[in-house]
Amino acid sequence: MMDFRSIGADMGQVIQFVSKSDRERIRLIQEARAIYDSIFPPADPSEQQDKATIGRAANGDAGNLA
């Protein structure tokens, strides 16, 4: 028997449309950041926080980047 309570828990989530060009732009930004960090490792812990912000933006948590 299926437990409908677990299905209902996911119903409150909002799905946000992200265009193909936006996904590609985010992917390119992350790739460029990874290359840059491999050449110039961040010495400042606040730069690590900046990368986390970009990661959240890729998942739609930080709003519109445009």
SEMI-417060 format. One record per residue (C-alpha): z, x, y; residue in three letters. Coordinates in steps of 0.1 Angstrom, whole numbers, plus 5000, padded with zeros to 4 digits. Layout:
! SEMI-417060
ZXYALA/...
This chain:
! SEMI-417060
500050005000MET/499150135035MET/501850195061ASP/500650025093PHE/503450165114ARG/502050515112SER/498650385122ILE/500150205152GLY/501750525164ALA/498350665171ASP/497050365190MET/498850475222GLY/496650785226GLN/493950785252VAL/490550935244ILE/488851115272GLN/485051165272PHE/484051535279VAL/480351595284SER/478551865264LYS/478052075295SER/481752055304ASP/482652165268ARG/480152455270GLU/481552555305ARG/485152565291ILE/484052765260ARG/482253015282LEU/485353055305ILE/487553105275GLN/485153365260GLU/484853555293ALA/488653555297ARG/489153685261ALA/486653965268ILE/488254055302TYR/491754055286ASP/490554285258SER/489354535284ILE/492154485310PHE/495254365292PRO/497454155315PRO/500654335324ALA/502154045344ASP/503653765323PRO/502453505349SER/498853595338GLU/499753475303GLN/500753145319GLN/497353115336ASP/495653145302LYS/497852865289ALA/496652645318THR/493052715309ILE/493852625273GLY/495452295283ARG/492452215305ALA/490152265275ALA/492251995257ASN/492151765287GLY/495751805298ASP/495251975331ALA/492851725348GLY/489451795361ASN/488452155367LEU/485452075389ALA/
